[in-house]
C-alpha cells in the first residue's frame, strides 16, 4: 500500500513537472522609464584608466596594489595604475562645475575610498560633477622620477575632464580640485605648476584648475613646519634644496594662481596649521582671491568635527563664486 502511495506521489510530481515544462514561456515585462527620469536620474558612477596606453614616467612592473586597514577604514597602498572615478549629476541638476577629489595619505597610501565616495555623492547631488582621483604613489621601483608622478596624474585628470567636457556636460572653465592632507599638497601643486606640462598634451588643454579647496593641506617642503613623512615619500630622505623649494607651493604662487579656500584645525598634530597660514599669505600677497577657516578643535582629518562643520562653508564659498547653486 505504501509503495502504491509513493508511486502515486512520484507520478503526480512528474506529471506536474511535465505540465509546467509544457507551459508557454512568458517574456519578461518591459520596464519603461517614466517621463523626465532620463534627465532627473544621475548616471551610475564608473571608473576609467587615467591614461590610454603607456603610463608616462613608469617602469614596467606588476600591479601590486593592496589595501591596508587603519582605524577600521581601508587605505590603498602601492598604487601604480592610476584611475579616475566619475560621479556625474543628473542632467536636470547639472550646473557645469566639476571637482577633482584628491585623497591624502602622506604619499605612502590613499584613502579612504568610502569617505571620498560619500563626498563625491554629496557634490553630485548639488549638481557638481565629482571625480575621485587614484594617483600613483611615488616609488623609485615603479617610476623613473617619483617626485613628479603624482603631479603627472593630477594634470592628466584635468586633461581628461576638460577633454570630455562637452560629453559630460561640464563647463571647461569651472574645473576645480579638492585635496586633503598630502592630497592637499598635490592639489596645491597642480594649482601652482600648471605652466609646465608634465604629461603629453598635444591638444594643448589648459592644465590650470579654476579653483582649489585645500583641506588640512601639506603645503611646504622646507623648514620646521614641513610634514617630514610626506616630504620623504615624495622627494626622498635628503632632497636637494632646489627640489624642496620647487615643491614648496607657497614659493610657487603667482598672480595667475587660482583662487582658493583653506580649512585647517589649529590643534592639528600631524600637519602644522602654519602650512595653510603660509599659503594664505602667499596668495594674499599676490592678490589671489583666498579665504581661510581655522577651527579651534578638530585635529588632523577633522576627526572631532562633523562633516557639515567644514563642508557647508565650502559649499557657501562655491555658491558665492558661482561654482554652485544656492
N, C-alpha and C positions, 0 to 999 in steps of 0.2 A: 504493500500500500504506500509506504513512504517513498519507495523508488518511483512509483507511478506519479505521486505528487511532485517529486523533484523533477521528473522528466517533463511534467506539465509546466512547471515554472520555467525550465530551460526553453521549452518551446515558445512560451509566451514572450520571454525576453528576446529570443532570436527573431520571432515574428515582428516584435516591436522595432528591433534594430533594422530589420529589412524594410519595414514600412517607413521608418524615419529616413532610411537611406534613399527611399524612392520619392521622398518629398521634393518638390521643385526648390532649387536654391534661390533664395531671395537676395537680390542685390542690396548692398548696404545703403542706407539712406544718405542722400546727398545733403551735406550741410551747406547752408547758404549764409553768407556774411550779411548781417543787417546793413541797411543803407547808412553810409557815413563811417562805418567802422574801419574801412581801409585807410582812412586818414586820422582816425581817433586812437588807433592802437599803435604802440611803438613796435619797431622791428625787433625780433629776438636778437640778443647780443651774439656776436660772433668774434672769433679770434683769427687773426691773419698773420702770416710771417711778415716781419718788418722789411725784409729785403727779398727781391726776386733774384734767384741765383746766388752767386758767391756773396758772402758777408765780408765787407771790407775790413782790413786790418785783423783778420782772423787766421789762425793756423789750423790746418786740418786735424781736428781732434774729435773723439767720440763725444756724444751728448751724455754728460754725467750729471745733469741737473737732478737735484734731490730736495726733499723737504725736511726741515727740522722744526721741532715744536718748542716754542717759548711761551710761557705763561698761558698755555692752552691754545695758542694760535699757531697756524702753520706759516713758516717762512721758507722762501726758496733760496737755495744755495747753488753755486757752480753753474750759473746761467751762461750759456754760450749760444743759445738760439733765441734771439730777441723776437718778441711778438707785440702786437697791438690789439687790444680787445675793444670793440666798438659798442657803444650804447647810444643808439640814435633815438631821439624823442619822436613821439607821434607827429606826423606831418602837420596836424592842426595846431600843435603846441610849439613847433619849432620856431625859434627866434633867430636862427642863423649862427649863434655863438657856439664855439666848441672849446673844450678844455682838455688838455692832455695831462692826465694824473700820473705823477711820478712818485712811487713809494720810496721810503727810506730803508735804512738797514746798514749804515756805516760803510757802504760799498763792499760789504762782505756777504750780505744776504738782502733779500727784498721781501717785504710783507707789509701787512697781512693781506692776502688776496681777498679774504672775506670783507675786511674793512674797506678796501678800495672798491669792491663791487657795490657795497652799500652807498658809498659816496657817489659813485657813478650813477646809480639809480636815482639818488636824490637830485642830482643835476639834470638827469634825463627827464624827470618828472616836472622840472621847472622850464623845460623847453630847450635845454642846453645839450648839445651832443658831447658825450663824455668818452674819452679814450684812455684806457689804462695801459701804460707802457711797462713792458717787462724788458728791461735793458740788460745788456751783458755786464757782468761783474768783472772789474779789472783783474787780470791774472796773466802773468807772462807765459804761462803754459798754454794759453789759448789765443793770445794776442801778440802782435808784433810790438805795439806800443800801448800798454794798458792804460796810460793816462788819458788817452783820447777816445777810448772805446765807448764809455757811457755817453760822452758828448756826441759822438757819431750817431748813436741810436736816437738821442733826443732830436737831433737835426733831421734824421730820417723820418721820425714820427711827424714832425711839422711838414715835411715834404709830402708825406703820404696823405695827411689830412687836407692840405691845400690842393694836392693833385686830384683829389676826389671831391672837391668842394661842391661842384655842380651836381654830381651824382648823389651826394649825401645831404644835399640841401643845407650847405654850410656857407657862411659868408667868409671868404678868404681873408678879410680884413678884421675878423673877430676870432682869432685863434689864440687862446691863452694857454699858459702852463700853470700847474699847481703841484708844488713839491713839498715833501715832508722830510725834515732832518737832512740826511745826506741826499735824499731826493730833492730837497730844497736847494742844496748846493748845485745839483745838476740843473734844476730849473733856472737858477740864477746864472749858471754858466752858459746855458743856451740863450739866455737873455742878454748876455754881455759879450758873447763871442760870435755873433751872427754875421759879422762882416767877412769871415773866412769860412768857406765850406770845407768841412772835414769828411764829407761823403760826396760821391759822384752826383753832380747837379747840372746835367746837360741842359735841362729846360729852364735853368736859372730861376727856380722858385725861391721866393723870399723866405729866408730862414729865421727872420726875427719874429718872435712871438709878439702879439699885440698887447698882452698884459701878463703880469706874474702874480701869483698867490703863493707866498712863501710862509710855510708853517713850521715853527721852531727850526729854522734852517741853519745848516752849516754854511758859513759864508767865506771865511778866511782860511788860508793855509799857512799863515805866518803868525808869529807872536804867541803869547801865553793863552789867548782865548781860542786858538785853533783846536778843533776836535782831532786829537792826535790819531785816533783809530781810523777815522775817515781819510786823513792825510796819508797815513802809511799805506792804507789799502789802495788808494788811488795813485800816489806818486812814489811809493817805495819808502824804505826806512830812513834814508838820508837824502831827500831830494835836493837838487841844486837850488840855490836861492832864486834864480831866474824862473825855474819851473814852478816853485812855490808861489811866487808873485803872479805868474801868469794865471794860476787857478785860484788866486785870492780875488774874489769877484768885486770886492769893494774898490780894488785898484783898477778895475777894467770898466768902470762906469763912464759913460759919455753922455752928451746931451741927447743922443738917439736911443739910449736905453729905455725899454718900455716901462710904462707906469706899473706900480706895484703896491700891494698891501702885505705887510709883515705882521705875523702873530707869534707871540712868544710868551712864556711864563717866566717871571723874574726869579722863581725858585728852581729853574731847570738845572738839574745837577749833572747833566750829560753834555749838553751844548750850551755854552755860556750865552746868556741873553745879549751880551755885547756884540755877538755876531750880527743880530738884527739891528741893534743900535748903530753899529758901524756902517752897515749897508744903507740904512735910512739916511744917515748923514751924507754919505757919498751921493745918493740920489738927490737929496735936497740941495746940496751944493751945486749940482748940475741942473737944477731947476726941472728935474723929472718929477711929475706928479706922484706922490707917495703918501701912504697912510700907514700908521703902525698902532697895534694894540698890544700892550704889555699887561698881562694878567698877574695879579699878585701871587696867586696859587694855581698850580696845575701840573708842575713838573714836566719832564720830557714826555712827549706823547699826549699831553693834556689828560693824563690818566686820572686826575682828580677833578675833571670838568665834564659836563655833559657835552655832547656833540653840538647841541644848539647854541651853547655859550660862545663857541668860536665860529661856527659855520654861519649862523644868522648874520653876524656882522660882515662876513664875506659876501653873502647874498645881497645885503644892503649896499655894500660898496659896488658890486657889479651892477645893481639896479641904477644907482646914481650915475654910473658911467655908461649906461645904455647897453650893457652886455647881458642884461637880464630884465625881464618884465616885472613890475611890482607884483 
